Amino acid sequence: MRKIYILLLLGVALPMCMQSCSTTETDGFGNERFLYFERQVKHYVSEVSYEWERVDTAVISVTHYPGEEVIEHPFRVVLIGDTLQEDLEYRVTIVDTLTSAKEGMVTYPEKLYFRKGMVMDTLWMMIHADKVEKDQEFYITLRLITNENFAVGYRGYSDVKLRFNNKASRPGWWDNRVIEVYLGPWSEKKFETFVLATGLTSFEGMAAGEMRLYSLRMKEYVAENNVTEADGNPMIIPIY
């Protein structure tokens, strides 16, 4: 009789425990589908090694995109549950206490849709460069909220933040390898020259051969036009 009583208790307790555990992960409210923002992805630093890169927070300087009126940045939205048979709308809201951006600086689509057949989709945020004041920095935070189509997935994965500024700074792609092999130390004048000489604003996603080609083109441009650094010192491009 004692064994039967214990089994009955377990039969009640286990479902309650499972329900409790599940609510620590998601806020379901009866929905069958959940959305969350991807937080990090593998960034390969070589063919065999990688590091985790945080993707729910982005930092962008509009000075890295000369001539661009609108700078787009994607955030990945991930689905938990069955894939969709039709496009369905999801919702986000601006978190006022975590936002300093002024009206018109950043926009995103008025209506957001997760597309049918997808397990991951993209929310695009657009920075309007002419609205970003010189030498100033701003930020905006978006948060997924529940609607009739989706609930919010894993807790802590519901926000994305975009930090942006109009300050001259070294872009992330101008890393130690670019410094040592291709373009040398970054300077504001050198970046401006890079854009003029190559028509590019970034080496991002390029193979080594392409980077070498454009670095040589810049080196020739510097020599032909007697370009120096802002302080009059020679502009050194180490590629050969």
Solvent accessible surface area in square Angstrom, and as a share of the most:
residue,aa,sasa,rsa
1,M,191,0.85
2,R,189,0.69
3,K,163,0.69
4,I,102,0.52
5,Y,133,0.51
6,I,76,0.39
7,L,117,0.58
8,L,116,0.58
9,L,93,0.46
10,L,87,0.43
11,G,46,0.45
12,V,96,0.55
13,A,50,0.39
14,L,104,0.52
15,P,76,0.48
16,M,126,0.56
17,C,70,0.42
18,M,137,0.61
19,Q,125,0.55
20,S,64,0.42
21,C,75,0.45
22,S,59,0.38
23,T,67,0.39
24,T,82,0.48
25,E,91,0.41
26,T,24,0.14
27,D,44,0.23
28,G,19,0.18
29,F,161,0.67
30,G,78,0.75
31,N,36,0.18
32,E,148,0.66
33,R,59,0.21
34,F,31,0.13
35,L,3,0.02
36,Y,38,0.15
37,F,1,0.00
38,E,33,0.15
39,R,62,0.22
40,Q,95,0.42
41,V,30,0.17
42,K,93,0.39
43,H,84,0.38
44,Y,127,0.48
45,V,88,0.50
46,S,54,0.35
47,E,171,0.77
48,V,140,0.81
49,S,48,0.31
50,Y,94,0.36
51,E,94,0.42
52,W,139,0.49
53,E,80,0.36
54,R,136,0.50
55,V,38,0.22
56,D,7,0.04
57,T,44,0.26
58,A,10,0.08
59,V,100,0.58
60,I,15,0.08
61,S,5,0.03
62,V,13,0.07
63,T,35,0.20
64,H,27,0.12
65,Y,78,0.30
66,P,59,0.37
67,G,84,0.80
68,E,88,0.40
69,E,136,0.61
70,V,62,0.36
71,I,7,0.04
72,E,100,0.45
73,H,41,0.18
74,P,57,0.36
75,F,3,0.01
76,R,112,0.41
77,V,0,0.00
78,V,20,0.12
79,L,15,0.08
80,I,48,0.25
81,G,46,0.44
82,D,105,0.54
83,T,52,0.30
84,L,5,0.02
85,Q,156,0.69
86,E,107,0.48
87,D,71,0.37
88,L,36,0.18
89,E,47,0.21
90,Y,7,0.03
91,R,124,0.45
92,V,17,0.10
93,T,54,0.31
94,I,69,0.35
95,V,17,0.10
96,D,116,0.60
97,T,124,0.72
98,L,71,0.35
99,T,31,0.18
100,S,47,0.30
101,A,23,0.18
102,K,109,0.46
103,E,178,0.80
104,G,29,0.28
105,M,3,0.01
106,V,17,0.10
107,T,55,0.32
108,Y,56,0.21
109,P,56,0.35
110,E,172,0.77
111,K,118,0.50
112,L,14,0.07
113,Y,105,0.40
114,F,0,0.00
115,R,116,0.42
116,K,125,0.53
117,G,55,0.53
118,M,67,0.30
119,V,97,0.56
120,M,66,0.30
121,D,9,0.05
122,T,47,0.28
123,L,1,0.00
124,W,111,0.39
125,M,0,0.00
126,M,43,0.19
127,I,0,0.00
128,H,43,0.19
129,A,20,0.15
130,D,120,0.62
131,K,107,0.45
132,V,6,0.03
133,E,76,0.34
134,K,127,0.54
135,D,82,0.43
136,Q,84,0.37
137,E,73,0.33
138,F,16,0.07
139,Y,64,0.24
140,I,7,0.04
141,T,3,0.01
142,L,0,0.00
143,R,90,0.33
144,L,8,0.04
145,I,53,0.27
146,T,52,0.30
147,N,20,0.10
148,E,145,0.65
149,N,34,0.18
150,F,4,0.02
151,A,2,0.02
152,V,21,0.12
153,G,0,0.00
154,Y,78,0.30
155,R,136,0.49
156,G,54,0.52
157,Y,77,0.29
158,S,19,0.12
159,D,37,0.19
160,V,2,0.01
161,K,47,0.20
162,L,0,0.00
163,R,74,0.27
164,F,0,0.00
165,N,13,0.07
166,N,24,0.12
167,K,82,0.35
168,A,44,0.34
169,S,45,0.29
170,R,118,0.43
171,P,4,0.03
172,G,75,0.72
173,W,35,0.12
174,W,0,0.00
175,D,66,0.34
176,N,105,0.54
177,R,128,0.47
178,V,3,0.02
179,I,43,0.22
180,E,127,0.57
181,V,66,0.38
182,Y,7,0.03
183,L,0,0.00
184,G,2,0.02
185,P,87,0.55
186,W,61,0.21
187,S,28,0.18
188,E,85,0.38
189,K,70,0.30
190,K,2,0.01
191,F,13,0.05
192,E,86,0.39
193,T,4,0.02
194,F,0,0.00
195,V,31,0.18
196,L,130,0.65
197,A,16,0.12
198,T,15,0.09
199,G,66,0.63
200,L,36,0.18
201,T,40,0.23
202,S,32,0.21
203,F,7,0.03
204,E,139,0.62
205,G,85,0.82
206,M,46,0.20
207,A,61,0.47
208,A,49,0.38
209,G,53,0.51
210,E,81,0.36
211,M,17,0.07
212,R,111,0.41
213,L,98,0.49
214,Y,44,0.17
215,S,0,0.00
216,L,49,0.25
217,R,105,0.38
218,M,0,0.00
219,K,77,0.33
220,E,104,0.47
221,Y,67,0.25
222,V,14,0.08
223,A,74,0.58
224,E,136,0.61
225,N,79,0.41
226,N,128,0.65
227,V,26,0.15
228,T,55,0.32
229,E,31,0.14
230,A,94,0.73
231,D,108,0.56
232,G,50,0.48
233,N,84,0.43
234,P,95,0.60
235,M,12,0.05
236,I,106,0.54
237,I,8,0.04
238,P,45,0.28
239,I,8,0.04
240,Y,202,0.77
